[in-house]
Amino acid sequence: MTWADLFNFVTGNASTIRRYSETHFILVLETVIVSLILWVPLGLLLSKSDKWAGRVMALANLIFCIPSLSLFAIFVTIPGLGLGRRSSLLALVLYAMMPLLRNVYDGVKNVDRSVIEAAKGMGMSEAGIIREIRFPLGLPVIFAGFRITVVMTTGMATIASFIGEQNLGRFITNGMVRNNTEMLVTGAVLISVIAVVLDTILGLLEKGLIPRGLRLRR
């Protein structure tokens, strides 16, 4: 492969690249939105019960240990899911459970105990403590989990191409089957670029939302 070959492939398939990139990004966006709706409230709820937190975390770890292609294939066989977006979205949301849920739980649980006791002494309710103290002080850890989830989902969405998703993963799978280096490199580079761009945007957002003194050191 030469740079000229790669350039010719990109220019000759610009419309397909744009369509696959849009589909890839939309799948990642949908996964992140659904994951935030499900796992952030659940993480806050689990902070009230260590027993249930241990059970749910064990389930999340178990799901995360299942090979991704196997989980995608399992959902394809379920009536009502099948090939395409539904199976892809469900699998990615379940994979997002572990990093997002654990960081939410750890973020709100590891707040300085003396601050919590002071809030209780002032008469704050448990819900008020979570809303006004635990969540704001745990936001750096929560946001770190959010960034991990976004980047991880961007990469794992590639595998959804095996079950009918028309995204950038198609370039990688088809490139391997056809022994087409230009196609393979194009898919890999674009997915990497999307992941880096999204992480950079989230890093800038983190600087705007979280005070310097609370940010995690990297």
N, C-alpha and C positions, 0 to 999 in steps of 0.2 A: 504493500500500500504506500502511496505517495501523498503528499499534501494536495497535489492537484486532483488525485482521485477522490480524496475526501471532500474537497471543495466542490467538485462536480456532483458528487452524490447529494450533498446538502442543498445546493442550488437547484438540482433537478427534482428534489423531493420536498421542497419548501412547504407546500400545502399540507402534505402528509405529516411533516414534522410539526407544523403548527397545530394541526388537529390532534395529534397524539399528545402534544404538550398540554393542550387545553384539557383533554380528557384526564390526563395524569394529575394535573393540578386540581381539577374539580373533585376527583376521588379522594385526594389527600385532604382537601378542604372539608368535604362532607364527613370524612372519618374524624377529623379533629373536632368539628362542631358537635357531632353526636357523642364523642368521647368526653368532651367537656361537660355536656349536659348530663351524662350518666355518672362519670367517675368522680368529678369534683364534689357534688353533693353526697355521694356515697362515702367518699373519703372523710368528709366532715362528720357524717353520721357515725362512721366507725370509730371516730376518736372518742366516742362516749362509751364504747364497750371493747375492752381488750380481747375478750373471748371471741366475739364475732369478728373482730379485726383479724385475729389469727386465722380463723377459718376462711374468710374471704381472701386474705392474702395468699394462703396456701393454694386456693383454687386459681387465683391469678397467676401464681408461679407455675402451676401445673399446665395451664393453657399456654403460657409463654414458652414452655419447654417442648411443646408439640411442634415438630417440623412444619414450617409454614406451608409447604406444598401439600402436605398431608391434610392439614386443616382446611385449606381451600378445596381440596378434592372431596372431603367429607361433606362440606356444605353443598356442593354441587349435586349430591345424591338426595338431598332433602327436598321433598315436594314444596313448591312455592318459592324456592330459591333458585336452583339450577345454575346454568352458566350465566356469567355477566355480573352486573353491578351489585345485586343484592348479596350474593355469596361473598363477593370481594369486600363489600362494606362491612358485613357482619364479622368476617374474619379479622379485618384490620382493626375494628373497634375492640374486639376481644384481645388482640395483641397489645393494644394501647392501654388496656386495663392495668397491667402490672406497673409500668413506669409512672403513669399518671396517678393512679390510685395510691401507690406507695409513697410518692412524694407529697401528695396532699396530706395523707395520714401522718407521715413523719414531720412535715412542716408544722402542722397544728399541734402535734403531741409534744414536740421538743421545745416549745416555748418555755422560757425560764419559769420555774414553779413559783418563785417568789412573786412574780408579776401576777400570776393567776390567783394566788392567795390574797394579794392586795385587792384585786378586783372583787373577789368574793367578799372580802371584809367591807367593801364599799356597797355591798348589796346587789351586785350585778347578777343577773340570771345566767344559767349555763349557755343559753342561746346568745345572750348579749356578749358573753365572754368570747364565744367562737367568732361572732360577727365583728366585735370591736377590738379584740386583742389577738386571739389565736390566728385568725386568718391573715390580718395585716402583717403580723410579725413572722408568720410562716410563709409569706408570699415569695421570698427569694427561693426557698426550696421548692415550692409549688411551681414557680415559673421555670425553674431548671428542669423539672419533670415535663413541663409543657414543651420546652424546646427539644428535649430528647424524643418526646412522642412525635413531634412534627418531622424531625429529621429521620427517625426510624420508619415512620409511615411512608415518607417519600421513597425510601429505598425498597420497602416491602411491597409497595404498590406495584412494583415491577413484576412480581410473581403472579399478580392477577391476570397478566396476559395469557397465562397458561389455561385460564378458565373463561376466556372469551372477552376480556377487557381490551379495548383498542387504545392502549396507551404506549408510552415510550418503551415499555418492556417488550413490545412487539419487535422493535429493532434488535434487541439483544437475542431473543429466542430465534427469530428468523435469520439473524446474522450467523448464529451458531449452526443452524440447520443447513444453511446455504453456503457456509464457509465464506461469508461476505464480511471482510474486515471493516470496510467503510460503514456498513450498516451497524455492526456491533459497536464500533467506536463512537458513532454518532449517538446511539442510545445511551451508552455508559456516560459519555461526557455531559449530555443534556440532563440526565438524572442527577449527576453530581453537581452541576451548576444550579439546578433548582434547589437542591438540599442546602448548598452553601448560601445562596441568596436568601432563602427563607430563614436560615439560622442567623444570618447577618441582620436581617430586618427585625427579628425577635430580640437580638442583642441590643439593637438601638432602642427598641420599645422598652426593654428591661431597664435601660439607663434612664428613660423618661418616667417610668412608673415607680421604680424602687429607689429610695434614698441611698446615697453612696454608702453610708454606714451599715446598711442592711444587706448589701449585695454579697453574693457568694464569691469568694476568691477563686480564680480559675488559673 
